[in-house]
């Protein structure tokens, strides 16, 4: 059985909200989705290292 890890800290949604707030302007859903997928991709790469 694989152990499940619990990690505390910043989530991808937190990072997305920070990005959105820092831009200071509304974004369309495609741009939000693209940015979210990029954040998730980076998070997976960080976890695999």
C-alpha positions as CSV (number, residue, x, y, z in Angstrom):
1,X,0.0,0.0,0.0
2,X,1.4,3.4,-1.0
3,X,1.6,6.0,1.8
4,X,-0.2,9.2,1.2
5,X,1.7,12.4,2.0
6,X,0.1,15.4,3.6
7,X,1.8,18.6,2.9
8,X,1.0,22.0,4.4
9,X,1.7,25.2,2.6
10,X,0.8,27.0,-0.6
11,X,-1.5,25.2,-3.1
12,X,-1.8,25.8,-6.8
13,X,-5.0,27.7,-6.2
14,X,-3.1,30.0,-3.7
15,X,-0.5,30.6,-6.4
16,X,-3.2,31.3,-9.0
17,X,-4.9,33.8,-6.7
18,X,-1.6,35.6,-6.1
19,X,-0.9,35.8,-9.8
20,X,-4.4,37.1,-10.4
21,X,-4.1,39.7,-7.7
22,X,-0.7,40.8,-8.9
23,X,-1.9,41.4,-12.4
24,X,-4.5,43.9,-11.1
25,X,-6.9,43.3,-14.0
26,X,-9.6,40.8,-14.9
27,X,-8.5,37.8,-16.9
28,X,-10.6,35.6,-19.2
29,X,-11.2,31.9,-18.2
30,X,-8.8,30.6,-20.9
31,X,-5.9,32.7,-19.5
32,X,-6.8,31.6,-16.0
33,X,-6.9,27.9,-17.0
34,X,-3.6,28.2,-18.9
35,X,-1.9,29.8,-15.9
36,X,-3.3,27.3,-13.5
37,X,-2.1,24.4,-15.7
38,X,1.4,26.0,-15.8
39,X,1.4,26.4,-12.0
40,X,0.3,22.7,-11.6
41,X,3.0,21.6,-14.0
42,X,5.7,23.4,-12.1
43,X,4.4,22.0,-8.8
44,X,4.7,18.4,-10.2
45,X,8.2,19.1,-11.4
46,X,9.2,20.4,-8.0
47,X,7.7,17.4,-6.3
48,X,9.5,14.9,-8.5
49,X,12.9,16.4,-7.8
